[in-house]
Amino acid sequence: MAISFDNALGIHPQAMGVRVQRAEIIANNLANSDTPGFKARDIDFKAVLNAESDRLSSVGLDKTDDKHLDGLLSPDQGLKFRNPHQPAIDGNTVETQVENSEYMQNAMQYQATFQFLNSKFKGLTGAIKGE
Amino acid sequence: MSLGNVFDIAGTGMMAQSIRLNTTASNIANAETVSSSIDETYRARHPVFSQIHKDEMGYKFEGVDVNEDIGNGVHVMGVVESDAPLEARYNPEHPMADEEGYVYYPNVNVVEEMANMISASRSYQTNVDIMNTAKTMMQQILTLGK
């Protein structure tokens, strides 16, 4: 009986991928905190998660060939602009404190996902060793 | 897509902010550099920031799709000199005075430059924090399954 990693690990590998991507987006927002006209963006985690769980529960209808890869983000559930509380005169909508707290929160959620994933692997190792 | 991109993005941010800090240092250092003609007088310099898009550096030359491209940091498009009027002071005893007795002072606004300096240093710190957090996340992933 082969172990199916897709079934064993559940949504967590995908969730981790999205966390990493979100870290990238927020890092980009913060790097551009002084760029005139720059609009802060973010992804809607809930929408991405729902799409992923739909994809996992379906039988992978998107793929018509074994070599097809599935991207993490598709454009329709992709990036959204953030609504600023106090936009700058130069058109920049990055609010450093908001982005920073989102980044930290994302890092914590990443850690949570990591814990889940790690314990899944520990469970599998335990099962293999017969502990 | 990987955590390595976060390092690149934060790196571009630090690079841009350090250029900004350099221009500020140059402006403040030259705030009192007088000259005897308008053309030779030092003018305040400011960097112009703009966003880097992924495809700018990559293989694609088509337009950038803002919905899919999450950006790749910031870069300095160039450094521009300020158009603000220079300050002419009447001081015939000054060794640099022209025939009419005027010396020209740069259009550096020291208060503005100090504000710029603080803003640049704060933004630099933010980018360093981003990098540190990304480093922790990366180290963590290496311990997966242990």
Interface residues (C-beta under 8 A of the other chain):
Chain A: G17 V20 Q21 A23 E24 I25 A27 N28 L30 A31 N32 S33 D34 T35 P36 F38 R41 L72 L73 P75 G78 L79 T96 N100 Y103 M104 A107 Y110 Q111 F114 L117 N118 F121 K122 T125
Chain B: M1 S2 L3 N5 V6 I9 A10 T12 G13 A16 Q17 R20 V48 F49 S50 Q51 D65 V66 N67 E68 I70 G71 N72 G73 V74 S119 A120 R122 S123 T126 N127 D129 I130 T133 A134 T136 M137 Q140 I141 T143 L144 G145
